Amino acid sequence: MRRRAFLGLALLGLGACTALPRRQPADAQPPFPDGLDGPYRLDSGDKLRVTVFEQTALSGTFSIDQSGYIAYPLVGNVVARGLTTQELAGALTRGLKKGYLTNPDVTVEVDTYRPFFIMGEVRNPGQYTYVNTMTIETAIAIAGGFTSRADERRIEVSRRLNGKNYTGILPPSALVRPGDVLKIAQRLF
């Protein structure tokens, strides 16, 4: 009788040690409003390349300051935060048409994106350079991978848009955006 009880407990213990397939938590869906997954919106820390056709004096690299503006020659401070590159090009075109150029041809490209941040249970938490189309999984690899205590299924992402912060749990295949803050939680067991 004791042998059966011991054997039963041993099998129960072994059954508890078997690995279950990893599943994403039920809430691992984009918790963000549609605007956060839409076209890229500029913000502080982005460096822009502005080109005005046949106007080398008006072409160059400009950084978006902490207030969300770029200081542009002849036009002055122009709001850039929250705009797409096409919308900013339109604003610069309108500014240059006010007594400076007849028909300016302005293009705006992101030269350097603002960095993303990763903290929590990764080997090298910190600030990293954003690379276009980077996934959360790639960002974790850049940060040296998970620690042994990481909850690999719980990746919290904080994102800022138009002055509001949004936070949610995303799967490793989700795209990272410039300025995102990734938090890798510690697992309980």
C-alpha positions in Angstrom: 0.0 0.0 0.0 2.8 2.4 0.9 4.6 1.6 -2.4 1.5 2.5 -4.4 1.1 5.8 -2.5 4.8 6.6 -3.0 4.6 5.7 -6.7 1.5 7.8 -7.1 3.2 10.8 -5.5 6.3 10.3 -7.6 4.3 10.2 -10.8 2.3 13.3 -9.7 5.6 15.1 -9.1 6.9 14.2 -12.5 3.7 15.2 -14.1 4.1 18.7 -12.5 7.6 19.0 -14.0 6.6 18.5 -17.6 6.8 21.6 -19.8 3.6 23.0 -21.1 3.5 24.6 -24.5 3.9 28.4 -24.2 0.9 30.4 -25.0 0.4 34.1 -25.1 -1.8 35.5 -22.3 -5.4 36.2 -23.3 -4.8 39.9 -23.0 -1.8 39.9 -25.4 -3.5 41.9 -28.1 -2.8 45.5 -29.1 -4.4 47.5 -26.3 -3.7 50.7 -28.1 -6.1 53.0 -30.0 -5.9 52.8 -33.8 -3.7 55.9 -34.0 -0.8 54.1 -32.3 -0.6 51.5 -35.0 -1.1 53.9 -37.9 1.5 56.0 -39.6 4.6 57.1 -37.7 4.1 60.3 -35.8 7.1 62.6 -35.0 8.1 63.5 -31.5 10.9 65.0 -29.4 14.2 63.3 -30.1 13.6 62.6 -33.8 16.2 64.0 -36.2 14.8 65.0 -39.5 16.3 65.6 -43.0 14.5 68.4 -44.8 15.1 68.9 -48.5 13.9 71.9 -50.5 14.4 71.3 -54.2 17.1 73.6 -55.6 17.4 75.5 -52.3 20.5 74.1 -50.6 20.4 76.9 -48.0 17.0 75.7 -46.8 17.9 72.0 -46.8 19.5 70.2 -43.8 19.1 68.2 -40.7 16.9 69.4 -37.9 16.1 68.0 -34.5 12.7 68.1 -32.8 13.2 69.9 -29.4 11.6 68.9 -26.1 8.7 71.3 -26.9 7.9 69.4 -30.1 9.2 72.1 -32.5 11.9 72.4 -35.2 13.6 75.8 -35.7 13.5 76.3 -39.5 15.1 79.1 -41.5 12.8 81.9 -42.6 9.8 80.2 -41.1 10.8 80.1 -37.4 9.5 77.5 -35.0 7.2 74.9 -36.6 5.2 72.3 -34.7 6.4 68.8 -35.5 5.2 66.7 -32.6 2.3 64.5 -33.6 2.6 65.1 -37.3 3.6 62.6 -40.0 6.6 63.5 -42.3 4.1 64.4 -45.1 2.1 66.7 -42.8 5.3 68.5 -41.6 6.4 68.9 -45.3 3.1 70.6 -45.9 3.5 72.9 -43.0 7.0 73.9 -44.1 5.7 74.4 -47.7 2.9 76.7 -46.5 5.5 78.7 -44.4 7.9 79.1 -47.3 5.1 80.3 -49.6 4.4 83.3 -47.3 6.6 85.7 -49.2 9.8 83.6 -49.6 9.3 81.0 -52.4 6.7 80.8 -55.1 6.4 77.0 -55.4 8.6 75.2 -52.8 9.1 71.5 -53.2 9.7 70.2 -49.7 10.4 66.7 -48.5 10.9 65.5 -44.9 12.4 62.2 -43.9 13.4 60.8 -40.5 17.2 60.8 -40.4 17.4 59.2 -36.9 14.5 57.9 -34.8 14.3 58.6 -31.1 15.6 55.6 -29.1 13.5 52.9 -27.4 14.0 51.7 -23.8 14.0 48.3 -22.3 14.0 47.5 -18.6 13.3 44.7 -16.2 14.4 41.1 -16.7 16.8 41.4 -19.6 20.6 41.1 -19.3 21.4 44.7 -20.4 18.5 47.1 -19.7 18.8 50.6 -21.1 18.4 52.9 -24.0 18.9 51.5 -27.6 18.9 52.9 -31.1 15.6 52.2 -32.9 15.8 50.2 -36.1 12.8 50.3 -38.5 10.5 47.3 -38.4 12.0 46.0 -35.2 10.0 43.5 -33.2 9.8 43.1 -29.4 11.7 39.8 -29.8 14.5 41.6 -31.7 14.7 44.4 -29.1 15.1 41.8 -26.3 17.9 40.1 -28.3 19.6 43.5 -28.6 19.4 43.9 -24.9 21.2 40.6 -24.3 18.1 38.3 -24.0 16.0 37.4 -21.0 17.4 36.7 -17.6 16.6 33.4 -15.9 13.8 35.0 -13.9 12.0 36.7 -16.8 8.3 36.1 -17.5 8.8 35.7 -21.3 5.0 35.9 -21.8 4.4 39.2 -20.1 5.9 42.0 -22.0 4.5 45.4 -21.1 4.9 48.2 -23.7 4.3 51.9 -22.9 3.8 54.2 -25.8 3.2 57.9 -26.0 1.0 59.7 -28.6 -0.1 63.3 -28.6 0.8 63.8 -25.0 -1.0 60.6 -23.7 0.7 57.5 -22.4 -0.8 54.1 -23.4 0.3 50.8 -21.8 -0.5 47.2 -22.7 0.8 43.6 -23.0 2.0 42.7 -26.4 3.3 39.5 -28.0 7.0 39.1 -28.9 6.1 39.4 -32.6 4.6 43.0 -32.2 6.5 45.9 -33.7 8.4 48.3 -31.5 8.0 52.0 -32.1 10.5 54.7 -31.5 10.2 56.0 -27.9 8.6 52.8 -26.6 9.4 51.6 -23.1 9.4 47.8 -22.8 9.2 46.3 -19.4 9.9 42.6 -18.9 8.3 41.3 -15.7 9.8 38.8 -13.3 8.0 35.5 -13.2 6.6 34.2 -9.9 8.1 30.7 -10.1 
